[in-house]
Amino acid sequence: MSETLELAKRLIARPSVTPDDAGCQELLQQRLAHHGFRAEALRFGEVDNLWSRRGSDGPLFVFAGHTDVVPTGPASSWRFPPFEPTVHEGQLYGRGAADMKGSVAAFVTAVERFTRDCPEHSGSIALLITSDEEGPAVDGTKRVVDWLQQQDMPIDWCLVGEPSSESVVADTVKIGRRGSLNARITVRGVQGHVAYPHKARNPIHLLAPALQELTAAEWDAGNASFPPTTFQISNINAGTGATNVIPDTVELLCNFRFSTETTPEVLQKAVQDVLDRHGLDAHIDWTLSAMPFLTESGVLVDATCAAVREVTGLDTVLSTGGGTSDGRFIAPTGAQVLELGPLNATIHQIDERVGVDDLESLSRIYEAILRRLLT
């Protein structure tokens, strides 16, 4: 059994459903301490975070990840118990195998080999591990980044171990992410009896033409790094449950995934203009989950592409697709941020799994990146 596989299994065996770390971070630090890493256990609210650093000089390279996992769903639906890691036909099964205990294990074994071979490496290496990535993401990486800024410890390069790969390991590296803007729109009407619609104002009917305009709109054309901004409705709720009552309000939940071609303020104004144009009595609550970020070609991108090519022979694809990640909290500090991890085909699913060979490939890629940047 490879060291990466063995560590991944030990992490998966800890039922760390967000925000519970279940002892994963202590296990990681016990191993890292043998290689000269000094730990800061940072607990904010109910969230455990680990900052573990080797060296004090710059540049600072950080592996960022999380030990928390999403709930398993019905355990009886799994091929193998979700917290009893099982290898079957070359795949490691278990909750968090791909998202992202496999990557975290690969972080550790990569730095173990690297520091054994290069004990006097330049710069510093750190791991930033949270147990609040799958939850509200309030007391995790965001708070640790605030703490790092207070300590005047700027991150130069950061690799997030999110499952970025599509068909084979390392075929895709995320060089950025789109922004995420959420809206809760409440449209008010007048309740009444369905048999007397002239005495009521049905907010669902009033909202429908505006929804047609919003869903048909082209918000921007994107650019070379980002696809066009998209708008999606995720929920509509109205009514009393009775078939003979016109409701007095309808509530709509929607989301923008937006590129660097626009801003939250522009999108907010555009939506408000549509509602006003249709004469709606509406209120909007906005929540900005993430701003878009992009790491341009440079030292980190070049080192990562070269490392992938060395280990796998692939010319990896650089992408900004997918959802948000904790990279959104690190990139605004000026750090170069990339995401590279295992296949994302089974993340958050029943029978989540990762290829055993893929874990070892990731560890070797991570080590190769360190060699290019810190030797």
C-alpha positions in Angstrom: 0.0 0.0 0.0 1.4 3.4 -0.9 1.8 6.0 1.8 -0.7 8.3 0.0 -3.3 5.6 -0.1 -2.7 4.6 3.5 -3.1 8.2 4.7 -6.2 8.8 2.5 -7.8 5.7 4.1 -7.0 6.9 7.6 -8.6 10.3 6.8 -11.7 8.8 5.2 -12.2 6.6 8.3 -12.8 9.7 10.3 -16.5 10.8 9.9 -15.8 14.5 9.5 -19.2 15.7 8.3 -19.0 19.5 8.1 -18.0 21.3 10.3 -16.6 18.4 12.3 -12.9 17.7 11.7 -13.1 14.4 13.6 -9.4 14.5 14.4 -8.2 14.7 10.8 -6.1 17.8 11.3 -4.4 16.4 14.4 -3.4 13.3 12.3 -1.9 15.5 9.6 0.1 17.6 12.0 1.5 14.6 13.8 3.0 13.6 10.4 4.1 17.0 9.4 5.8 17.7 12.7 8.4 15.0 11.9 9.4 17.1 8.8 9.9 20.4 10.5 6.4 21.9 10.2 5.2 24.1 13.0 1.5 24.2 13.6 -1.1 26.8 14.6 -4.4 25.3 15.5 -6.9 28.1 14.7 -10.4 27.5 16.0 -13.0 30.1 14.9 -16.6 29.5 16.1 -17.2 25.8 15.8 -14.6 25.3 13.0 -11.1 23.8 13.4 -8.4 25.1 11.0 -4.8 24.1 10.7 -2.0 26.3 9.6 1.3 24.3 9.4 4.4 25.9 8.0 8.0 24.9 7.4 10.5 27.7 7.0 10.2 31.4 7.6 11.5 33.0 4.4 9.7 33.8 1.2 8.4 32.9 -1.2 5.6 31.1 0.5 4.0 28.1 -1.2 0.7 26.9 0.3 -1.3 23.7 -0.2 -4.9 24.6 0.7 -7.7 22.1 1.4 -10.4 20.9 3.7 -11.1 17.9 5.9 -14.8 18.3 6.1 -17.2 16.3 3.9 -20.8 16.5 2.9 -23.3 14.1 4.5 -23.3 10.6 3.1 -27.0 10.2 2.4 -28.4 6.8 3.2 -25.5 4.6 4.0 -27.4 1.5 2.9 -27.3 2.9 -0.7 -23.5 2.7 -0.7 -21.6 -0.2 -2.2 -19.3 -0.1 0.8 -19.9 1.8 4.1 -19.0 5.4 3.4 -16.6 5.8 6.4 -15.0 2.4 5.9 -12.5 3.1 3.1 -12.4 0.2 0.7 -10.3 -0.4 -2.3 -12.1 -2.3 -5.1 -11.0 -2.7 -8.7 -8.4 0.0 -8.4 -10.7 2.5 -6.8 -10.8 3.9 -3.2 -14.4 4.2 -2.1 -15.5 6.5 0.8 -17.0 9.8 1.5 -14.3 12.5 0.9 -12.2 10.2 -1.3 -12.3 12.7 -4.1 -13.5 15.8 -2.3 -10.9 16.1 -0.9 -9.2 13.8 1.5 -7.4 12.2 -1.3 -5.8 15.5 -2.3 -4.9 16.3 1.3 -3.2 13.0 1.7 -1.2 13.7 -1.5 -0.2 17.1 -0.2 1.3 15.5 2.9 3.2 12.6 1.2 4.5 15.1 -1.5 6.0 17.4 1.2 7.4 14.5 3.1 9.4 13.3 0.1 10.4 16.8 -0.9 11.7 17.8 2.5 13.6 14.6 2.9 15.3 15.1 -0.4 15.7 18.9 -0.1 15.9 19.8 3.6 17.5 23.1 2.7 14.9 24.2 0.1 14.4 27.9 -0.5 11.3 29.7 0.7 8.6 28.2 2.9 5.9 25.5 2.5 2.6 25.6 4.4 -0.7 23.7 4.6 -3.9 25.6 5.2 -6.6 23.1 6.1 -10.1 23.9 7.1 -13.2 22.0 8.2 -15.6 24.7 6.9 -15.4 24.4 3.1 -18.5 22.3 2.6 -20.6 24.4 5.1 -21.1 28.1 5.4 -17.4 28.9 4.7 -17.5 31.7 7.2 -15.1 30.5 10.0 -12.7 28.5 7.7 -10.3 29.6 5.1 -11.7 33.2 5.1 -10.9 33.6 8.7 -7.4 32.0 8.4 -6.6 34.4 5.5 -7.6 37.3 7.7 -5.4 35.9 10.5 -2.4 35.5 8.0 -2.8 39.1 6.9 -2.7 40.3 10.6 0.5 38.2 11.0 1.9 39.8 7.9 2.4 36.4 6.2 1.6 36.9 2.5 1.0 33.9 0.3 2.9 33.9 -3.0 1.7 30.7 -4.5 -1.3 28.5 -3.6 -2.5 25.2 -4.9 -6.0 24.2 -3.9 -6.6 20.4 -4.0 -10.2 20.6 -5.3 -11.1 17.8 -7.8 -10.4 19.6 -11.0 -9.9 16.6 -13.4 -12.5 15.6 -15.9 -11.6 12.4 -17.7 -8.1 11.5 -16.5 -6.1 12.8 -13.5 -4.6 16.3 -14.1 -6.2 16.8 -17.5 -7.6 20.0 -16.2 -6.2 22.7 -13.9 -8.4 25.5 -12.7 -6.7 28.9 -13.1 -9.7 30.9 -11.8 -13.4 30.8 -11.0 -16.4 32.8 -11.8 -18.1 35.0 -9.3 -21.4 34.0 -7.7 -24.2 36.4 -6.9 -27.4 35.2 -5.3 -30.8 36.9 -5.2 -34.0 36.3 -3.2 -36.7 38.2 -5.0 -40.1 38.7 -3.4 -43.0 40.0 -5.5 -46.1 41.2 -3.7 -49.6 41.0 -5.1 -53.1 40.8 -3.6 -54.6 37.6 -2.2 -58.0 36.5 -3.4 -60.4 33.8 -4.5 -59.5 32.2 -7.9 -63.1 32.6 -8.9 -62.8 36.4 -8.6 -59.4 37.3 -10.1 -60.5 40.8 -10.8 -60.5 41.4 -7.0 -56.9 40.1 -6.6 -53.5 40.6 -8.1 -51.7 37.3 -8.8 -47.9 37.9 -8.2 -47.0 34.7 -10.1 -48.7 36.0 -13.2 -47.2 39.5 -12.7 -43.7 38.0 -12.4 -43.9 35.7 -15.4 -43.1 38.3 -18.1 -40.2 39.6 -16.1 -38.8 36.1 -15.7 -39.0 35.6 -19.4 -36.9 38.7 -20.0 -34.4 37.7 -17.3 -33.9 34.2 -18.6 -33.5 35.3 -22.2 -31.0 38.1 -21.4 -27.4 38.0 -22.6 -25.4 39.5 -19.8 -22.1 39.6 -21.5 -20.0 37.7 -24.0 -17.4 36.4 -21.6 -13.7 36.7 -22.7 -10.7 34.5 -23.5 -10.6 33.2 -19.9 -14.3 33.1 -18.9 -17.5 31.9 -20.5 -20.4 34.3 -20.6 -22.2 35.2 -17.4 -25.2 32.9 -16.7 -28.5 33.4 -14.9 -30.3 30.5 -13.3 -33.5 30.2 -11.3 -33.2 27.6 -8.5 -36.5 27.9 -6.7 -40.0 29.5 -7.0 -42.3 29.4 -4.0 -45.9 30.7 -3.6 -49.3 29.8 -2.5 -51.1 28.5 0.6 -51.4 25.0 -0.5 -55.1 25.5 -1.5 -56.1 25.3 -5.2 -58.7 28.1 -4.8 -56.5 30.9 -3.3 -54.6 33.4 -5.3 -51.4 34.0 -3.3 -50.3 37.4 -2.1 -46.6 36.9 -2.7 -44.2 34.8 -4.7 -40.6 34.2 -3.8 -37.9 33.5 -6.3 -34.3 32.3 -5.7 -31.8 32.8 -8.5 -28.0 32.9 -9.1 -25.6 34.6 -11.4 -22.3 33.0 -12.2 -20.5 36.0 -13.6 -17.3 36.7 -15.5 -14.8 39.5 -15.2 -16.7 41.3 -17.9 -19.3 42.5 -15.4 -19.7 43.4 -11.8 -22.2 42.6 -9.0 -23.4 46.2 -9.1 -24.1 46.1 -12.9 -26.1 42.8 -12.5 -28.1 44.1 -9.6 -29.1 47.2 -11.4 -30.0 45.3 -14.5 -32.4 43.0 -12.5 -33.9 45.9 -10.7 -34.5 47.7 -14.0 -36.4 44.7 -15.4 -38.6 44.5 -12.4 -39.3 48.2 -12.5 -40.0 48.1 -16.2 -42.7 45.5 -15.5 -44.2 47.5 -12.7 -43.6 44.9 -10.0 -43.9 45.6 -6.3 -40.7 43.7 -5.5 -38.0 43.5 -2.9 -34.6 41.9 -3.6 -32.1 40.5 -1.0 -28.7 40.1 -2.6 -25.8 37.9 -1.4 -22.4 38.0 -3.0 -20.8 34.5 -2.5 -17.7 35.1 -4.5 -15.9 37.5 -6.8 -14.3 36.1 -9.9 -10.5 35.5 -9.9 -7.9 34.6 -12.5 -4.3 33.6 -12.2 -2.5 34.7 -15.4 0.3 32.7 -17.0 3.4 32.9 -15.0 5.6 31.1 -12.5 3.0 29.0 -10.8 1.0 28.1 -14.0 4.3 27.2 -15.9 5.6 25.1 -13.0 2.3 23.2 -12.7 1.9 22.5 -16.4 5.5 21.3 -16.6 5.0 19.0 -13.5 1.8 17.5 -15.0 3.6 16.9 -18.3 6.5 15.3 -16.4 4.4 12.9 -14.4 1.5 12.1 -16.8 2.7 13.1 -20.2 -0.4 15.3 -20.6 -0.7 18.9 -21.8 -3.2 20.0 -19.2 -6.2 22.2 -20.1 -6.4 25.6 -18.2 -10.0 26.2 -17.1 -12.2 28.6 -15.1 -15.3 26.4 -15.2 -17.2 24.9 -12.3 -18.5 26.3 -9.0 -16.8 28.3 -6.3 -13.9 27.2 -4.1 -11.9 28.5 -1.1 -9.5 29.9 -3.7 -11.9 32.9 -3.8 -10.7 33.9 -0.3 -7.0 33.6 -1.1 -6.7 35.2 -4.6 -7.7 38.7 -3.4 -4.6 38.9 -1.2 -2.5 38.9 -4.4 -1.5 35.2 -4.3 -1.3 33.2 -7.5 -3.9 30.5 -7.0 -4.5 27.2 -9.0 -6.7 24.2 -8.3 -5.5 20.7 -9.2 -7.0 17.5 -7.8 -8.6 14.1 -8.8 -11.5 13.4 -11.0 -14.7 15.2 -10.1 -17.1 12.5 -11.5 -18.3 11.2 -8.2 -18.0 14.1 -5.8 -20.9 14.5 -3.4 -22.4 11.3 -4.8 -23.3 7.9 -3.4 -20.2 5.7 -3.9 -17.7 8.6 -4.1 -14.4 7.2 -5.1 -10.9 8.0 -6.5 -8.4 6.0 -8.5 -5.6 4.5 -6.3 -3.1 5.3 -9.1 -4.5 8.8 -9.4 -3.6 9.5 -5.8 0.0 8.6 -6.3 0.1 10.6 -9.6 -1.2 13.7 -7.7 1.4 13.3 -5.0 4.1 13.1 -7.6 2.8 16.1 -9.4 2.6 18.1 -6.2 6.2 17.2 -5.4 7.4 18.1 -8.9 5.8 21.5 -8.5 7.7 22.1 -5.3 10.9 21.1 -6.9 10.4 23.6 -9.7 9.5 26.5 -7.4 11.6 25.9 -4.2 14.9 24.4 -5.4 
